[in-house]
Amino acid sequence: MSDTPPELVAGPSKSGWLPAKSWQHFVAGGLGGMCGAIVTSPFDVVKTRLQSSLFREKHVGVGLAGNGSHTVVVPRRAGLLWNFVETGHILRDIYREESPRALFKGLGPTLVGVIPARSINFFTYGNGKHVIANHFNHGQENSWVHLTAAACAGIATGTATNPIWVVKTRLQLDAHRVERISEGQRFFGGSWDMIKKIMHEEGVRGFYKGLSASYLGVTEGTIQWVLYERLKRLTAGTQGKGGVQEWLGMLGSAGTAKCVASLITYPHEVLRTRLRQPLVDGKVKYTGLMQTLRLVIAEEGARSLYGGLSAHLMRVIPNAAVMYSIYEAILRW
């Protein structure tokens, strides 16, 4: 007998392989991803810069003092708490030195990428677990069904949207783009310039840099979905009651699942960012997944594989809470 609660069992489909309203997962996932990305965009910029070797030396242990006209170097401090303080310093420096708009660098391609990425991910997972359970597991959902569906969703999403994330990463690493763009030009114009630059310098292959690390990152999405489904079972007693209790259970399940998955798999984020960095003096520094891993550890130590972790957690936990809550709410509505 399966221990799956009745509300999580995939019932028979009247429309063949997919349920009758499979499109709802696509719409709900896209809207949830869009709202989460807008709310947490500044932390995404900080995370990308801390992961990159191009900005680590500039920001590590550097702060502004006095009237802001002098830069002073303060001792590098260890510990997770200081990492959160450092994230605040970097947000302040970006705001002061580059303008408030810089806190939303890459938001254009982020939204262009997040909406289809989340739509594809939630559509593939939500319907994938239905198909796998009905056709390969006697209509019962369990952790193996969730794991398989999550892995398929991660591979499909990574393959389809990798070029968008390459453009977004390049824009976030361009510290001087605000100075070169006229006030009237929006981020989509900057994205188009970056697309042409990548195509001219690196060709089509340039848009698929970091894809191997993205596939490695499928483990994060898999852990997140499986853990989310498990936590949702534990909070099943709050479902249907409405009010604060039900929403706290949903927010807690989504945030906890994302936090645990991120802590386990975070190094792939750093490797992916390094692989997507622009050319330096016309040369490619990071050429492959294992080469990048060895080089980062040799030059900067293993701790650098967790660069930007504080900013990442400050972004992804509320992002996941917002995204999954909207997703679940739209499906219920």
N, C-alpha and C positions, 0 to 999 in steps of 0.2 A: 504493500500500500504506500502511496505517496503521501508525504506530510504537507503537501501544498494546500493552503486554505482554499475554500470554494471560490472566493472572489478572484483568485489568481490562476484558476484553471482555464485553459483556452478551450472554449466551447467549439462545437462543430461549425464549420463555415458554410454558408449558403451560397457563397460565390466562388467556390473552388479553393484555390490556394490562399487567397487573401481575404480578410474580413470585408464586410460590405462597405465600411467607412474607413478604409485604410488611409485615405488622404488626410484624415484628421491629424495623424501623427506628423505628417509633413508640415502642415500649417502651424500646429502647436509648437513644434520644435523650432521652426524658423522665428516665430514671434518671441519665444522665450530666449533664444540665443541673441536676438537683436537687443532686447531690453537689458540683458545682463552685460553685453559688450559696451553699451553706452555708459552705463553706471560705473564700470570699473576700468575704463580706458586709460586714465592716468597711471594706474598701477601696472598696466600692460607695457607702457612705454618704459617705466623704470625697470621692470623685470627684464625686458629685452636688452637694455643697455648694460645691466649688471651681468648678464650672461655673456656679453660680447667682450672680447679682448680689446676692442677699440676704445672702450670707455672705462674699463676697470681701473686703469692707472689714474685717470682723471678724477674719479669720484671716490675711490677708496681713501677714507681718512681725511677728506678735504671738506672744509666748511668755510662759510663767509662770516666775518666778524665785523664789529664796529658799524660803520655806516654803509657797509657793503662794498666799499671801494678797494679793500685789500683781501687777499686770500691767505688764510693761515692753514698750516698743516697740523692736525691734531693726531695723537697716537692712535694707531689702529687697535680697536678693542675687539675682543672675542665674545662670543655668546649670542644666542638667538635674540635676546632682548635688544642688544645694541644694533642688530641687523634691522629691526623694525625702526629704531631711531634713525639709522642711516637712510632708510627708505624715505622718511620724512624730510631729511636734509636734501636728498636728491630731488624730490618733488619741488622743494623750495628753490633750489638752484635752477632747475629747468624753468620755473615760473619767472624768476628774476632775470636770468641771463638770455633766455630764448623767447619769452613771451608766453602768456597763458595758452595760446593756440598750440604751443609745442607739447602741452600735456595731452593733446588729442592727436598727435602725429600718427598717421597710419590708420585713423579711424575709418576713413573712406574705404580702403581695401579690407579693413577688418569687418565692416558691415557687409560689404560685397561678399566676403568669404564666410562670415559667421552664419548668415541667413541660409545659404544653400548647404553649408557644412552641417549645421544643426538639423536642418530639414532632412537631409540625407541620412544623418546618423539616427535621429529619432524614428524616421520612417523605416529604415532598414532594421533597426532593433525592435521597434514595436510590432512590426509585422513579421519579422524574422522569427521571433520567439513563438509567435502563433503558428507559423508554418512548421517549424521544427518540432514543436510539441504535438501538433495534430497529426503530422505525417511520419514522425520518427520516434515518438515517445508516448503513444497511446493517449494523446490528448492531455497529458499531464506536464505542467511546468515544474522544473527544479533547477538547481544551481548549474547543472551541466547545460541545460537548454539556454539559460541566461548567458552563460559564458560563451557558448558557440555563437549566439545571436550578436553579442557585443563584439566579438572578434570580427565577424563579417561586417558589422556596421563600421568599425574602425578602419578596416582595409578599404572599404568603398569610399568612405569620407576622405581619407588621406590621399588616395589616388586622384580623386576628382578635384580637390581644392588646393593641392600643394602649390601651384603657380601663384595663387592669390596670397598665400602666406609668405612666399619669397618676396613679393613686392612690398608687402606690409613691413616685413623685417628690414628691408633696405631703407624704407622711408623713415623708420624709427631710429635707424643708426646714422642718419644724415643730420648732423647737428646744425648745419648751416643752411638747410633748405628754407627756413623761414625768412632768411635774409634775401634769398634769391627769388622768392615768389612774391608777386605783387599782391596787394591786399585783396583785390577783387577775385583772384584765382583761388579756386577751392581745391580740396584735397584730391578730387578726382583728376584734376589737371596734373597735379604732381604725380599721381599714380601712372598716368599715361606717359609722362616723361620718363618715369622709372622703367616702365615696360619697354619703351624704345631703347633705353640705355642698355638694359640687360640683353635684349635681342641683338643689339649691335656688338656688344663686347663678348658675349658668351654663347649666343645662339639659343635654340630651343632648350637645350640641355640645362641652361642656366635656371630655367623655371622649375626644374625638378631637383634642385639641390636640397639636401636634407630629407629626401623621400625615404631613404633607408632608416633614418632616425625616426621619421613619422611612423613607419611600420613597427619599429621597436616600441614606439609610444602607444601602440594598440593595446599593450598590456595595461596601461593606465585606464583607458576607457573600459576595458574588460573588468578590471578589479572594481572600478567605480559602479558599473551597472549591477554586477553581482552583489556587491555590498549594499547598494541602494535597495535592491529587491528584498534582501534579507532584513534590513532595518525597517523597511516598509511593513514587513510582516510583524515585526516587534511592536510597531506603533499602530497596528491595524485596529486596536481597540478604540483609537481616537477618531477613526474614519466614520463619517456619517453624523458625527455630533455637531459639526460646524463650530464656528467661533474660533477663539485664540488657540484652544487646545489642539484642534485638528491641524491648524496651520503651523503651529510650533513643531508638531510631530513631522510634518512634511519638510519644513525648513531644516530641522535637525538631521533628518535622514539624508537629505541631499548634501548638506554642508559637511557632515561627518564622512560620508562616502568619498567625496572629492578630496578632503583633507588627507585621509589615509592613502588613497590611491596616488596622490601627488607626492607625498613623503616617500613612498616606496619606489616610484619610477622617475623622480625628478631629473636625474642626470641626463636622460635622453633629451630633455628640453634644452639644456646647455649645448649638447653636441649638435642638435638640430640648428640652433642659432648660429653656432660657429660655422657650420657647413653652408649657411645661407649668407654669410658676410660678403660684402663686395670685394672686388679685387683690390689688393694693396700694392701700389707701384706696378700695376699690370700683372701681378703674380697671384696665384691661388695658394693660400697657406694651408687650408684644410681641404683635403681631396677625397677622403673616405671616412666611413664610420670608425673603424678600428684605428686608422692613422690619426684621426682627430682625438680619440680617446687617449692614445699613447702620448701624443704631443701635449695635450692639455695637462696631463698628470706630470709629465717630465718638466714642463716649463713653469707650471703654477701650483702643482700639488693636487692631491685628490680633493681637498676642500673646495677647490674652484669648481668642481662638478656640481656644487650646491650654491653657486653664485646667483644672487637674485631670488633665493628661496623665500625670503620674508615678503618681498613685493609680490611674488607669485601667489603665496598663500592669502595675502590681503586682497588679491584680485579674484582668485578662482573660487574661494569659499563663498563669498557673497554672490558671485556670478552664478555658481551652481544652485544656490538657494533660490535666487530670483528665477533662473531659467527653468528649473524643475517645477517650481510652484506654478509658474505660468503655464507650463506644459500640462501639468495635471489638472489645473483649473479649466483650461480650454477643453480638454478631453471630457471632463465631467459636464461642462456646460453644453 
